[in-house]
Amino acid sequence: MAQITAALVKELRERTGQGMMDCKKALEAAGGDIEKAIDDMRASGAIKAAKKAGNIAAEGSIAVKVSDCGKVATLIEVNSQTDFLALQEDFKSFVQESLDQAFDKGYTDAAPLIAERESAREALVAKTGENVNIRRIARIEGDVLGAYLHGHRIGVVVELKGGDAELARDIAMHIAAVNPQFLTSEQVSEDAIAKEKEIFLQLNAEKIEGKPANIVENMVAGRIKKFLAEASLVEQAFVKDPEVKVGDLAKKAGAEIISFTRFEVGEGIEKAETDFAAEVEAQLAAAKK
């Protein structure tokens, strides 16, 4: 029997979302074999993350499908409560089937897909003990499309006018890595600029104190110019060749970037914060009673 170390218990807890004492008992019963412990916990219905995490599904997967003609694509995000489930075949199959259905029926909104997949979703929830949600889909149509998936957590589709799918995919890869907020500087909202100005003034209050108004204005203008370049896709240095801006890369290939759509798992979902040390202390105290 393998030694049941604290590190082994912690790993099982992170992979299953279960309490420390439950993980320790499962490892003891499995003779220290973490994979067997996971299988046993799933088989017995012990992995009930819905009860542990308040039904917040902020993990999951992004998937994408592009038509053979390269002019139509669908992005989908399906959420689970743990990344553990997102890596399991049952969940992967549900995601793929949902993506195929959304693509084939031309859905531009998740609502009809959610309604049609409800029975399958409920069956998956009953089997795994985790909450599962189809969160959103996007359908993109254009002259030239390219898609890129970073693992199962980030998906991007880029629409070009001119160029080819390989160029679109390279730009999609850049977007996955850098996460630009806007396509061009002209699209940056006045609210975003005002917020950036406010942050700059707060962070540099000591440096600008006592300086003439025109000097402060120039400092702010310099920061806003930099912010617009950082936030705008076409102004960013291309990740595969930092000497070239993304917009210039497209122009050189005779293309124009029309739009991009980027999904990242769980973005915008408020996740429950867990104090691991406090949870361990509480469970140890409960075990002594």
N, C-alpha and C positions, 0 to 999 in steps of 0.2 A: 504493500500500500504506500502510495506516495505521501510525503509529508504535506499536511494541510497548512500552508503558510498564509500569512496575512496578504501577501501579494497575490496569491492564487485566489483567495476569497474576494479581493478587490476586483480582480479581472472578471470573475464570474458575475459579480454585482454589476459591473459596467456593461457587460454583454447581455444581461438579462433584465436589469432594472429592479431586481429583487433586493430585499433587505439582507444585511450582513449575516445575521444568524441563520436565515433561510438558506443562504448560499453555503455557509459553513456546514450545515447539516446535509445538504445535497452533495457536497464534495466528500464528506465522510461516508455517506451511503454508496457513493460511486468509487470509493477507494482512491480518491484523489484525481480521478480522470475527469478533467473539466468538460470534455466533449460529451462524455456519458452523463455527467451531471446535468448538462443543458438538455439533452434528449429526455432524461428522466423527468425533469421539471416540466418540459413541454407536454410529455405524455400524461402526466398526472394533472395537468391543468394548473400547475403552480405559477406559471408565468402569466400573471394577470396584470400587466402594466397599466391597464385602464384604472385599476383600483389604486395604484401607486402614484400615478402622475396626474390625477384629476382630469383624465380624458383629454389632455392637451396633446394633440398630434402635430409635432413640429419637426419630425424627422421624415424620412421617406425617400422618394426618387423622382428624378426628372427623366423624361424620355422624349424622343423626337423621331418623326418619320417624314421623309421627303419623297415626293413622287418620282417615278422613273424619268419623267420629262424635266425634273428639276425646277418646276415652276409653282409647286404647292407643297406646303409643309405644315405639320401640326406639332406643337409643343404641349406637353402635359405635366402637371405636378400632382402626384398622389402622396398623401402624408400618412405616416405611421407614428407611433409613439416612441419607438426606439430604432436606432440604426441597425440593430440586430435583426429586426424583422425585415427591414428594407433589403437585406442581403439574402433573404430566404427565397426559395424557388416559388412557394405559394404566392408570395407578394409580387415577385417579379412577373409571374404569369398574369396576375390581376392587372398590373400596370400595362403590360403589353396588350392584353385583350382590350383594355379600356382605350388605349392609344389607337389601336386598329379600328375600333368602332367609331371613335371620334373622327378619324381621318376619312374612313369610308363614307360616313354620312355627312361630311362637310360641316361639322359643328364649329361654330365660332364662339360658343358660350358653353360653360360647363353644366348648366342647369339640366338640359335634356339628357345628357350623358349620365349625370348623377341619378336621375330618375330611372333610367333603363338599367343601370348597373347596381341598383339597390339590393336586389336579392343576392347577387354575387358578393357584394360588399358585406352584407350581414352574415353570410356563410363564412367569409374569411375572418370576420371579427369573432364569431363564435368559435372557430377553430383555433385561433391564435391568442384570444384574450386581449387583443389590443384594438384600440380605436383606429379605424382606417377611413380616410376621407379623400375623395377626388376634389382637389382644391380649385384648380383652374386649368383652362386650355387656351391656346391661341392658334389661330389658323392664319398662315401668311401666304399670300399669292403675289408673284412678281415675275419679272423678266428672267432674272438669274438668282437662285437661292443657294445658300451654302449653310450647312449646320455643323455644330461641334458640340460634343458631350464631354464634359470633364468628369470622369467617373460616373457616378449616378446622382451627383449633387448639383451640377450646373449644366444648363443647356442653353445654347444660343442659336438663333437663326438670323442670317444677314440677307437683306434684299439689295441687289445691285441692278443698275441699268447699264448693260454692257459688261465686259469682263467675262469671267467664267466661274464655275462652281468651286474650283480650287482656290481662287482668289477670295471668294466669299467665305470659304471655310477658314482660310488663314486669318481673315479679319474677325471671324466669329471666335477663333481661338484667342486672339488678342482681347476681345471683349470679355471672354470668360475670365481671363487673368486679371485685367485692369479694372473692369466694371465701370466704364464711363457712364455718366448720368444723362448726357445729352449727345445728340448727333453733331450739332454745330453750336458755336458760341451764341448765335442768334436765337437759339431755342432756350437758352438759360433764362429762367424767369427773373423778374425784378425782385421778387421775394428772396430767391436764392442768393442774388447778388447783395441785397441789403443785409441778409443774415451773415454772409461772409465778411462784409465790411464791419459789422458789429463785433464779430468774433476777433477780427484783426485788431480793432481798436482796444478791446478788452485785454488781449494778450500782450499788447505793446504800449500799454498806458504809461509806463515809466519812461520808455524811450521817446515818446512823442510829447511828453509833458514839457511845456515851455517853448516848444518849437513853433515857428510862424505857421499860420494857417495854410499857406501855399505849399510849404514843405510837407506838412501832414497830408495834404490833398494828393501830392505826388506819390507819397509812400502808399497811400490807400489805392491809388490808381495802379501802381505797380503790382500790388497784391491781387487786385481784381483781375488784371491782365493774366497773371499767372494762374489764378483760379479758373478762369475761362478756358485756358489751354489745358489744364489738368482735367476739367470736367467734360470737355468736348472731344468726342471720338476723333474727328478729322484732324484735330490739333495735337493729338497725343503721339509720342514717339512709338513707332511700331516695335512690339516686343522682340520680334525676330531680327530687326535691324534698326536699332535706336537712332541711326543717322537719318532715318526717313520718317516723315509724318504719315499717319494712316491715310489721310486725305490725299496726299501726294502719291502714295503707293497706288491708290485706286486710279487716280488721273493718269499715271504713267502707263497703266494697263488699259486705258481707254474706257474706264468705268466710273460710275458715280454711285456713291453709297446712298440708297434711298431710305432705308430704315434698318433697325435691329431690334430683336426681341430677346431678352435675357431672363431666364428663370433660375433662381437658386432656391434650393430646398429650405423651407421654413422662414424665408425672409419676410419680415413684418409680423411674424407670429410671436407673441409674448410667451416666453418659455418659463416654466417653473424653476426657480433657483433652489438648488439642493445643497445644504450644509452637511457634507459627508461626515465630518468629525462629530457634529451634534447628533446626527442620526445614529452613528455607532454608539455614542454614549447612551442615548435613549434606549437602544435595543439591548445593550448590556445590562442596563438598570432593570429593564422589564424581565430579562432572563433570570435575574436573581430573586424575583418575587415568587 
